[in-house]
Amino acid sequence: MYVYDISLVIPVCHGGLYLRAALDSILALEYPGDRMELLVTGLATDEDTHQAVAQTAAAAPFAVRYIPCSQPNRAAQLNLACAKASGRLLAFTDDDCILPPDWLRAIETAISAKLDIGAVGGRDDVLAESAFDLALDWVLNSLVGGGRYRLGQVGSRGAGYYPKLWNMAVPREVAESVALPACNDIPGVFDDSLPAHEDVELMHRIEASDRKLVYVPSIRVSHSRDTTFLSFERRNFRMARVCRREGLHRFPHRILSGACIGAVVMAAAAIAIPAWRVFIAAVVGLYAAVLFVSAAVGAKAQRSLAAALYIPLMLAGLHFARGLGYLAPAFLRRGMTKKV
């Protein structure tokens, strides 16, 4: 039924030097070439990516294919690649990640450890070393920024750990068993109506099928996280809207949404009721203290004093982007349609 043990799938979002570095790391993987294939998927018009993949194919001891897609939506590209894949196991990473030589072996070992595993994932280590990158890395993996869910540390009231597309693997039969109805003979492993969080939504379906989502510390990638402050905020806003529509991560998003509503109410109260201004100032001061303590802790952890300048802005931006995004309508504009 399967030609290969593993199909490694990479959607192209960043391209350029990021993709070439990722492809070079894949060439160095310590895994039998006759047991794996690489599928890179992106826009049909992306000639630079097509050329980079062709160069990799000429040097690789394993099968390499470029899967061109007419749609810019990443989930649609992933679905097309999954439909073309011939592996028993689907492994995913981003095109701005560097894979260690033992990455596939660590994934294979984790998958074979239990029979009821639906997906495995690990962590990403910051690859660049600018103050912005170090601050972003700390925010995403901190308690106040990401609840430490990315590190597999999940509380009883928090959102569960969901492997992320930049470092995850799913048995092919599991992906097919939870797939959405096929469109043009292409199974909907990923929901192509989503502009973001297509990996989290897939994990939600897998978890609902009573299979385990497992965090494995030894499965690690180095991640450039090619982004800017504004794109980081926009993506978090879109992610929150997806969570609202799909019913994901309700508890933390409701807290952040309540905080956003509370901020508006307090601002109005400060104008209308002078007696409340001391209380409101205390609340604002407490939140500011959390941000600046976080900045100090993050700067120490990342050994970068300059990172302390970015951390408060990133945390506040993330909190408000998630809170406001979750308050937005569940049916979205382009790229998202309301489910019926």
Legacy VTK file of the C-alpha trace (Angstrom):
# vtk DataFile Version 3.0
C-alpha trace
ASCII
DATASET POLYDATA
POINTS 340 float
0.000 0.000 0.000
2.824 2.401 0.870
5.923 2.888 -1.251
7.925 4.662 1.475
8.038 4.657 5.251
8.045 8.463 5.444
6.829 11.269 3.215
8.380 14.579 4.295
6.192 17.532 3.273
7.300 21.179 3.177
4.975 24.044 2.193
6.870 27.038 0.800
5.999 30.333 2.500
9.371 32.054 2.816
11.460 30.625 -0.016
14.825 32.060 -0.985
17.784 31.352 1.268
15.506 29.943 3.963
14.284 27.171 1.677
17.744 26.373 0.353
19.104 26.038 3.899
16.163 23.796 4.819
16.759 21.606 1.765
20.466 21.350 2.586
19.601 20.108 6.089
17.271 17.503 4.591
20.068 16.248 2.366
22.070 15.630 5.563
19.353 13.559 7.262
20.575 10.226 8.568
17.798 8.099 7.136
17.814 5.445 4.389
17.123 7.118 1.081
15.046 4.238 -0.231
12.610 4.574 2.704
11.669 8.242 2.346
10.526 10.877 -0.119
10.467 14.673 -0.035
7.516 16.656 -1.348
7.833 20.449 -1.542
4.601 22.267 -2.304
3.907 25.841 -3.297
2.538 28.027 -6.059
2.749 26.712 -9.599
4.228 30.065 -10.674
7.132 29.945 -8.185
10.032 29.239 -10.544
12.744 29.932 -7.940
11.365 27.268 -5.639
10.946 24.841 -8.514
14.601 25.354 -9.444
15.812 24.908 -5.853
13.862 21.654 -5.570
15.245 20.424 -8.892
18.806 21.048 -7.665
18.062 19.155 -4.471
16.564 16.262 -6.435
19.751 15.963 -8.485
21.847 15.596 -5.324
19.477 13.592 -3.122
19.658 9.829 -2.472
15.873 9.860 -2.041
12.909 10.789 -4.230
12.190 14.531 -4.430
9.154 16.137 -6.056
7.758 19.640 -6.349
3.960 19.699 -6.034
2.700 22.874 -7.748
-0.643 24.281 -6.647
-2.771 26.973 -8.261
-4.092 28.193 -4.882
-2.094 30.439 -2.501
-3.818 28.912 0.542
-1.283 26.826 2.468
-3.837 24.223 3.573
-4.833 23.614 -0.054
-1.179 23.146 -0.989
-0.684 20.721 1.884
-3.752 18.720 0.877
-2.440 18.346 -2.654
0.941 17.185 -1.362
-0.693 14.706 1.021
-2.743 13.302 -1.859
0.466 12.762 -3.858
2.430 11.298 -0.932
3.304 7.586 -0.866
4.578 7.257 2.691
3.167 5.384 5.660
3.982 8.380 7.822
3.485 12.058 6.955
6.161 14.339 8.456
5.848 18.118 8.212
8.141 21.082 8.697
8.390 24.700 7.524
10.694 26.024 4.840
12.443 28.293 7.364
13.467 25.383 9.602
16.759 23.502 9.822
16.416 19.808 10.634
19.010 17.930 12.702
20.406 14.739 11.126
18.467 12.437 13.481
15.080 14.194 13.050
13.296 11.473 11.077
14.697 8.703 13.250
13.456 10.476 16.387
10.007 10.815 14.835
9.912 7.177 13.746
10.952 6.006 17.205
8.257 8.116 18.881
5.511 6.968 16.519
6.362 3.297 16.985
6.413 3.585 20.794
2.603 3.422 21.184
-0.277 2.095 19.157
-2.759 4.895 19.872
-0.604 7.861 18.807
-2.404 10.257 16.514
0.462 12.701 16.047
3.823 13.601 17.538
5.619 16.908 17.744
8.468 18.653 19.479
9.882 22.099 20.039
11.603 24.674 17.883
14.801 26.448 18.847
15.449 30.002 17.697
17.895 30.015 14.800
18.595 33.731 14.386
20.145 35.711 17.227
18.866 39.276 16.829
17.201 40.872 19.858
13.833 40.677 18.080
14.227 36.952 17.379
15.331 36.175 20.916
12.429 38.169 22.348
9.947 36.410 20.054
11.334 33.017 21.051
10.911 33.780 24.734
7.400 35.205 24.322
6.154 32.203 22.344
7.517 29.716 24.868
6.709 31.654 28.056
3.863 31.159 30.504
2.444 34.661 29.944
2.884 34.518 26.189
1.979 31.008 25.115
1.043 29.224 28.319
4.055 26.966 27.675
1.789 24.744 25.579
4.408 24.707 22.832
6.669 22.889 25.291
4.086 20.243 26.128
3.397 21.734 29.560
-0.392 21.746 29.774
-2.535 22.630 32.745
-5.919 21.110 33.500
-7.750 24.320 32.491
-5.586 25.242 29.533
-5.611 24.396 25.875
-4.095 21.019 25.184
-0.750 20.471 23.507
-1.108 20.384 19.741
1.901 19.615 17.520
2.631 22.423 15.059
3.243 22.180 11.346
6.876 23.227 11.650
7.671 20.040 13.575
5.105 17.251 13.531
4.275 13.854 12.082
0.996 11.999 11.572
0.491 8.360 10.543
-1.060 8.342 7.077
-3.980 6.156 8.137
-4.786 8.551 10.979
-4.754 11.573 8.656
-7.044 9.811 6.205
-9.417 8.585 8.911
-10.131 12.133 10.151
-9.995 13.855 6.760
-12.752 16.204 5.679
-14.814 15.330 2.572
-12.721 15.158 -0.587
-12.781 17.998 -3.094
-11.736 17.144 -6.671
-10.612 13.728 -5.388
-8.239 15.377 -2.888
-9.002 14.417 0.761
-9.208 17.333 3.174
-6.466 16.392 5.591
-6.250 20.131 6.320
-9.228 22.495 6.269
-8.516 24.746 3.293
-11.151 27.286 4.381
-8.792 28.450 7.148
-6.283 31.302 6.752
-4.242 30.074 9.747
-4.083 27.369 12.413
-4.788 24.604 9.889
-2.393 22.403 11.840
-4.174 23.043 15.164
-7.563 22.310 13.598
-6.225 18.987 12.267
-4.863 18.123 15.707
-8.275 18.903 17.178
-9.908 16.359 14.843
-7.261 13.765 15.652
-7.708 14.300 19.387
-11.478 13.963 18.973
-10.874 10.529 17.423
-9.468 9.371 20.805
-5.865 9.278 19.638
-3.006 10.804 21.599
-1.063 13.915 20.685
2.415 13.412 22.076
5.133 15.951 22.807
8.634 14.471 22.401
11.497 16.727 23.602
14.033 14.924 21.404
12.170 15.945 18.239
13.623 19.420 17.703
14.119 21.807 14.814
15.928 25.115 14.480
13.480 27.791 13.364
14.191 31.163 11.784
10.574 32.333 12.303
10.757 34.797 9.433
8.322 37.476 10.621
7.905 41.108 11.668
6.034 42.672 14.562
3.047 43.611 12.389
2.829 40.232 10.666
3.119 38.552 14.073
0.124 40.560 15.318
-1.928 39.945 12.177
-1.295 36.215 12.342
-2.303 36.056 16.001
-5.505 37.948 15.172
-6.315 35.421 12.429
-5.450 32.503 14.707
-7.839 33.790 17.354
-10.638 34.058 14.796
-10.005 30.470 13.721
-10.096 29.370 17.360
-13.437 31.130 17.765
-14.921 29.395 14.726
-13.572 25.955 15.568
-14.077 26.085 19.332
-10.345 25.747 20.038
-8.437 26.968 23.088
-11.571 28.514 24.589
-10.358 29.177 28.129
-7.265 31.342 27.447
-8.994 33.219 24.627
-12.015 34.018 26.776
-9.736 35.457 29.438
-7.987 37.665 26.886
-11.297 38.722 25.320
-12.629 39.608 28.770
-9.505 41.657 29.396
-10.043 43.583 26.151
-13.653 44.328 27.072
-12.553 45.269 30.576
-9.975 47.707 29.181
-12.669 49.530 27.207
-15.018 49.601 30.199
-12.280 50.914 32.494
-11.303 53.617 30.017
-14.914 54.798 29.882
-15.221 54.576 33.672
-12.057 56.610 34.159
-13.659 59.433 32.180
-17.138 59.200 33.666
-16.372 58.278 37.287
-13.315 60.060 38.734
-13.519 58.044 41.971
-12.633 54.879 40.027
-9.417 56.274 38.607
-7.234 55.047 41.465
-8.536 51.497 41.102
-8.154 51.602 37.322
-4.633 52.962 37.637
-3.787 50.093 39.987
-5.057 47.516 37.479
-3.095 49.129 34.644
-0.042 49.322 36.855
-0.328 45.631 37.735
-0.466 44.652 34.060
2.479 46.925 33.298
4.409 45.297 36.147
3.729 41.851 34.659
5.046 43.045 31.302
8.205 44.566 32.697
8.961 41.643 35.021
8.513 39.399 32.003
10.942 41.605 30.096
13.541 41.231 32.829
13.069 37.463 33.091
13.125 37.044 29.323
16.216 39.194 28.867
18.036 37.155 31.497
16.923 33.842 30.004
17.959 34.881 26.483
21.094 36.701 27.677
20.108 39.758 25.681
19.461 43.111 27.318
18.067 44.460 24.050
15.395 41.732 24.037
13.838 43.452 27.066
12.810 46.321 24.794
10.746 44.028 22.549
9.199 41.632 25.067
6.608 44.018 26.641
5.463 45.183 23.200
5.188 41.637 21.881
3.301 40.397 24.939
0.828 43.275 24.950
0.361 43.001 21.202
-0.180 39.241 21.389
-2.706 39.568 24.237
-4.769 42.207 22.477
-4.537 40.563 19.036
-5.766 37.271 20.459
-8.447 38.895 22.590
-9.805 41.129 19.845
-9.573 38.378 17.248
-11.637 36.052 19.418
-14.310 38.718 19.733
-14.596 38.972 15.954
-17.434 37.142 14.145
-17.017 33.397 13.745
-17.620 33.663 10.005
-14.784 35.434 8.261
-14.083 37.204 5.023
-11.761 35.893 2.348
-10.374 32.430 3.053
-12.932 31.445 5.654
-16.556 30.472 5.215
-18.963 29.591 7.929
-19.414 25.861 8.325
-22.871 24.415 7.891
LINES 1 341
340 0 1 2 3 4 5 6 7 8 9 10 11 12 13 14 15 16 17 18 19 20 21 22 23 24 25 26 27 28 29 30 31 32 33 34 35 36 37 38 39 40 41 42 43 44 45 46 47 48 49 50 51 52 53 54 55 56 57 58 59 60 61 62 63 64 65 66 67 68 69 70 71 72 73 74 75 76 77 78 79 80 81 82 83 84 85 86 87 88 89 90 91 92 93 94 95 96 97 98 99 100 101 102 103 104 105 106 107 108 109 110 111 112 113 114 115 116 117 118 119 120 121 122 123 124 125 126 127 128 129 130 131 132 133 134 135 136 137 138 139 140 141 142 143 144 145 146 147 148 149 150 151 152 153 154 155 156 157 158 159 160 161 162 163 164 165 166 167 168 169 170 171 172 173 174 175 176 177 178 179 180 181 182 183 184 185 186 187 188 189 190 191 192 193 194 195 196 197 198 199 200 201 202 203 204 205 206 207 208 209 210 211 212 213 214 215 216 217 218 219 220 221 222 223 224 225 226 227 228 229 230 231 232 233 234 235 236 237 238 239 240 241 242 243 244 245 246 247 248 249 250 251 252 253 254 255 256 257 258 259 260 261 262 263 264 265 266 267 268 269 270 271 272 273 274 275 276 277 278 279 280 281 282 283 284 285 286 287 288 289 290 291 292 293 294 295 296 297 298 299 300 301 302 303 304 305 306 307 308 309 310 311 312 313 314 315 316 317 318 319 320 321 322 323 324 325 326 327 328 329 330 331 332 333 334 335 336 337 338 339
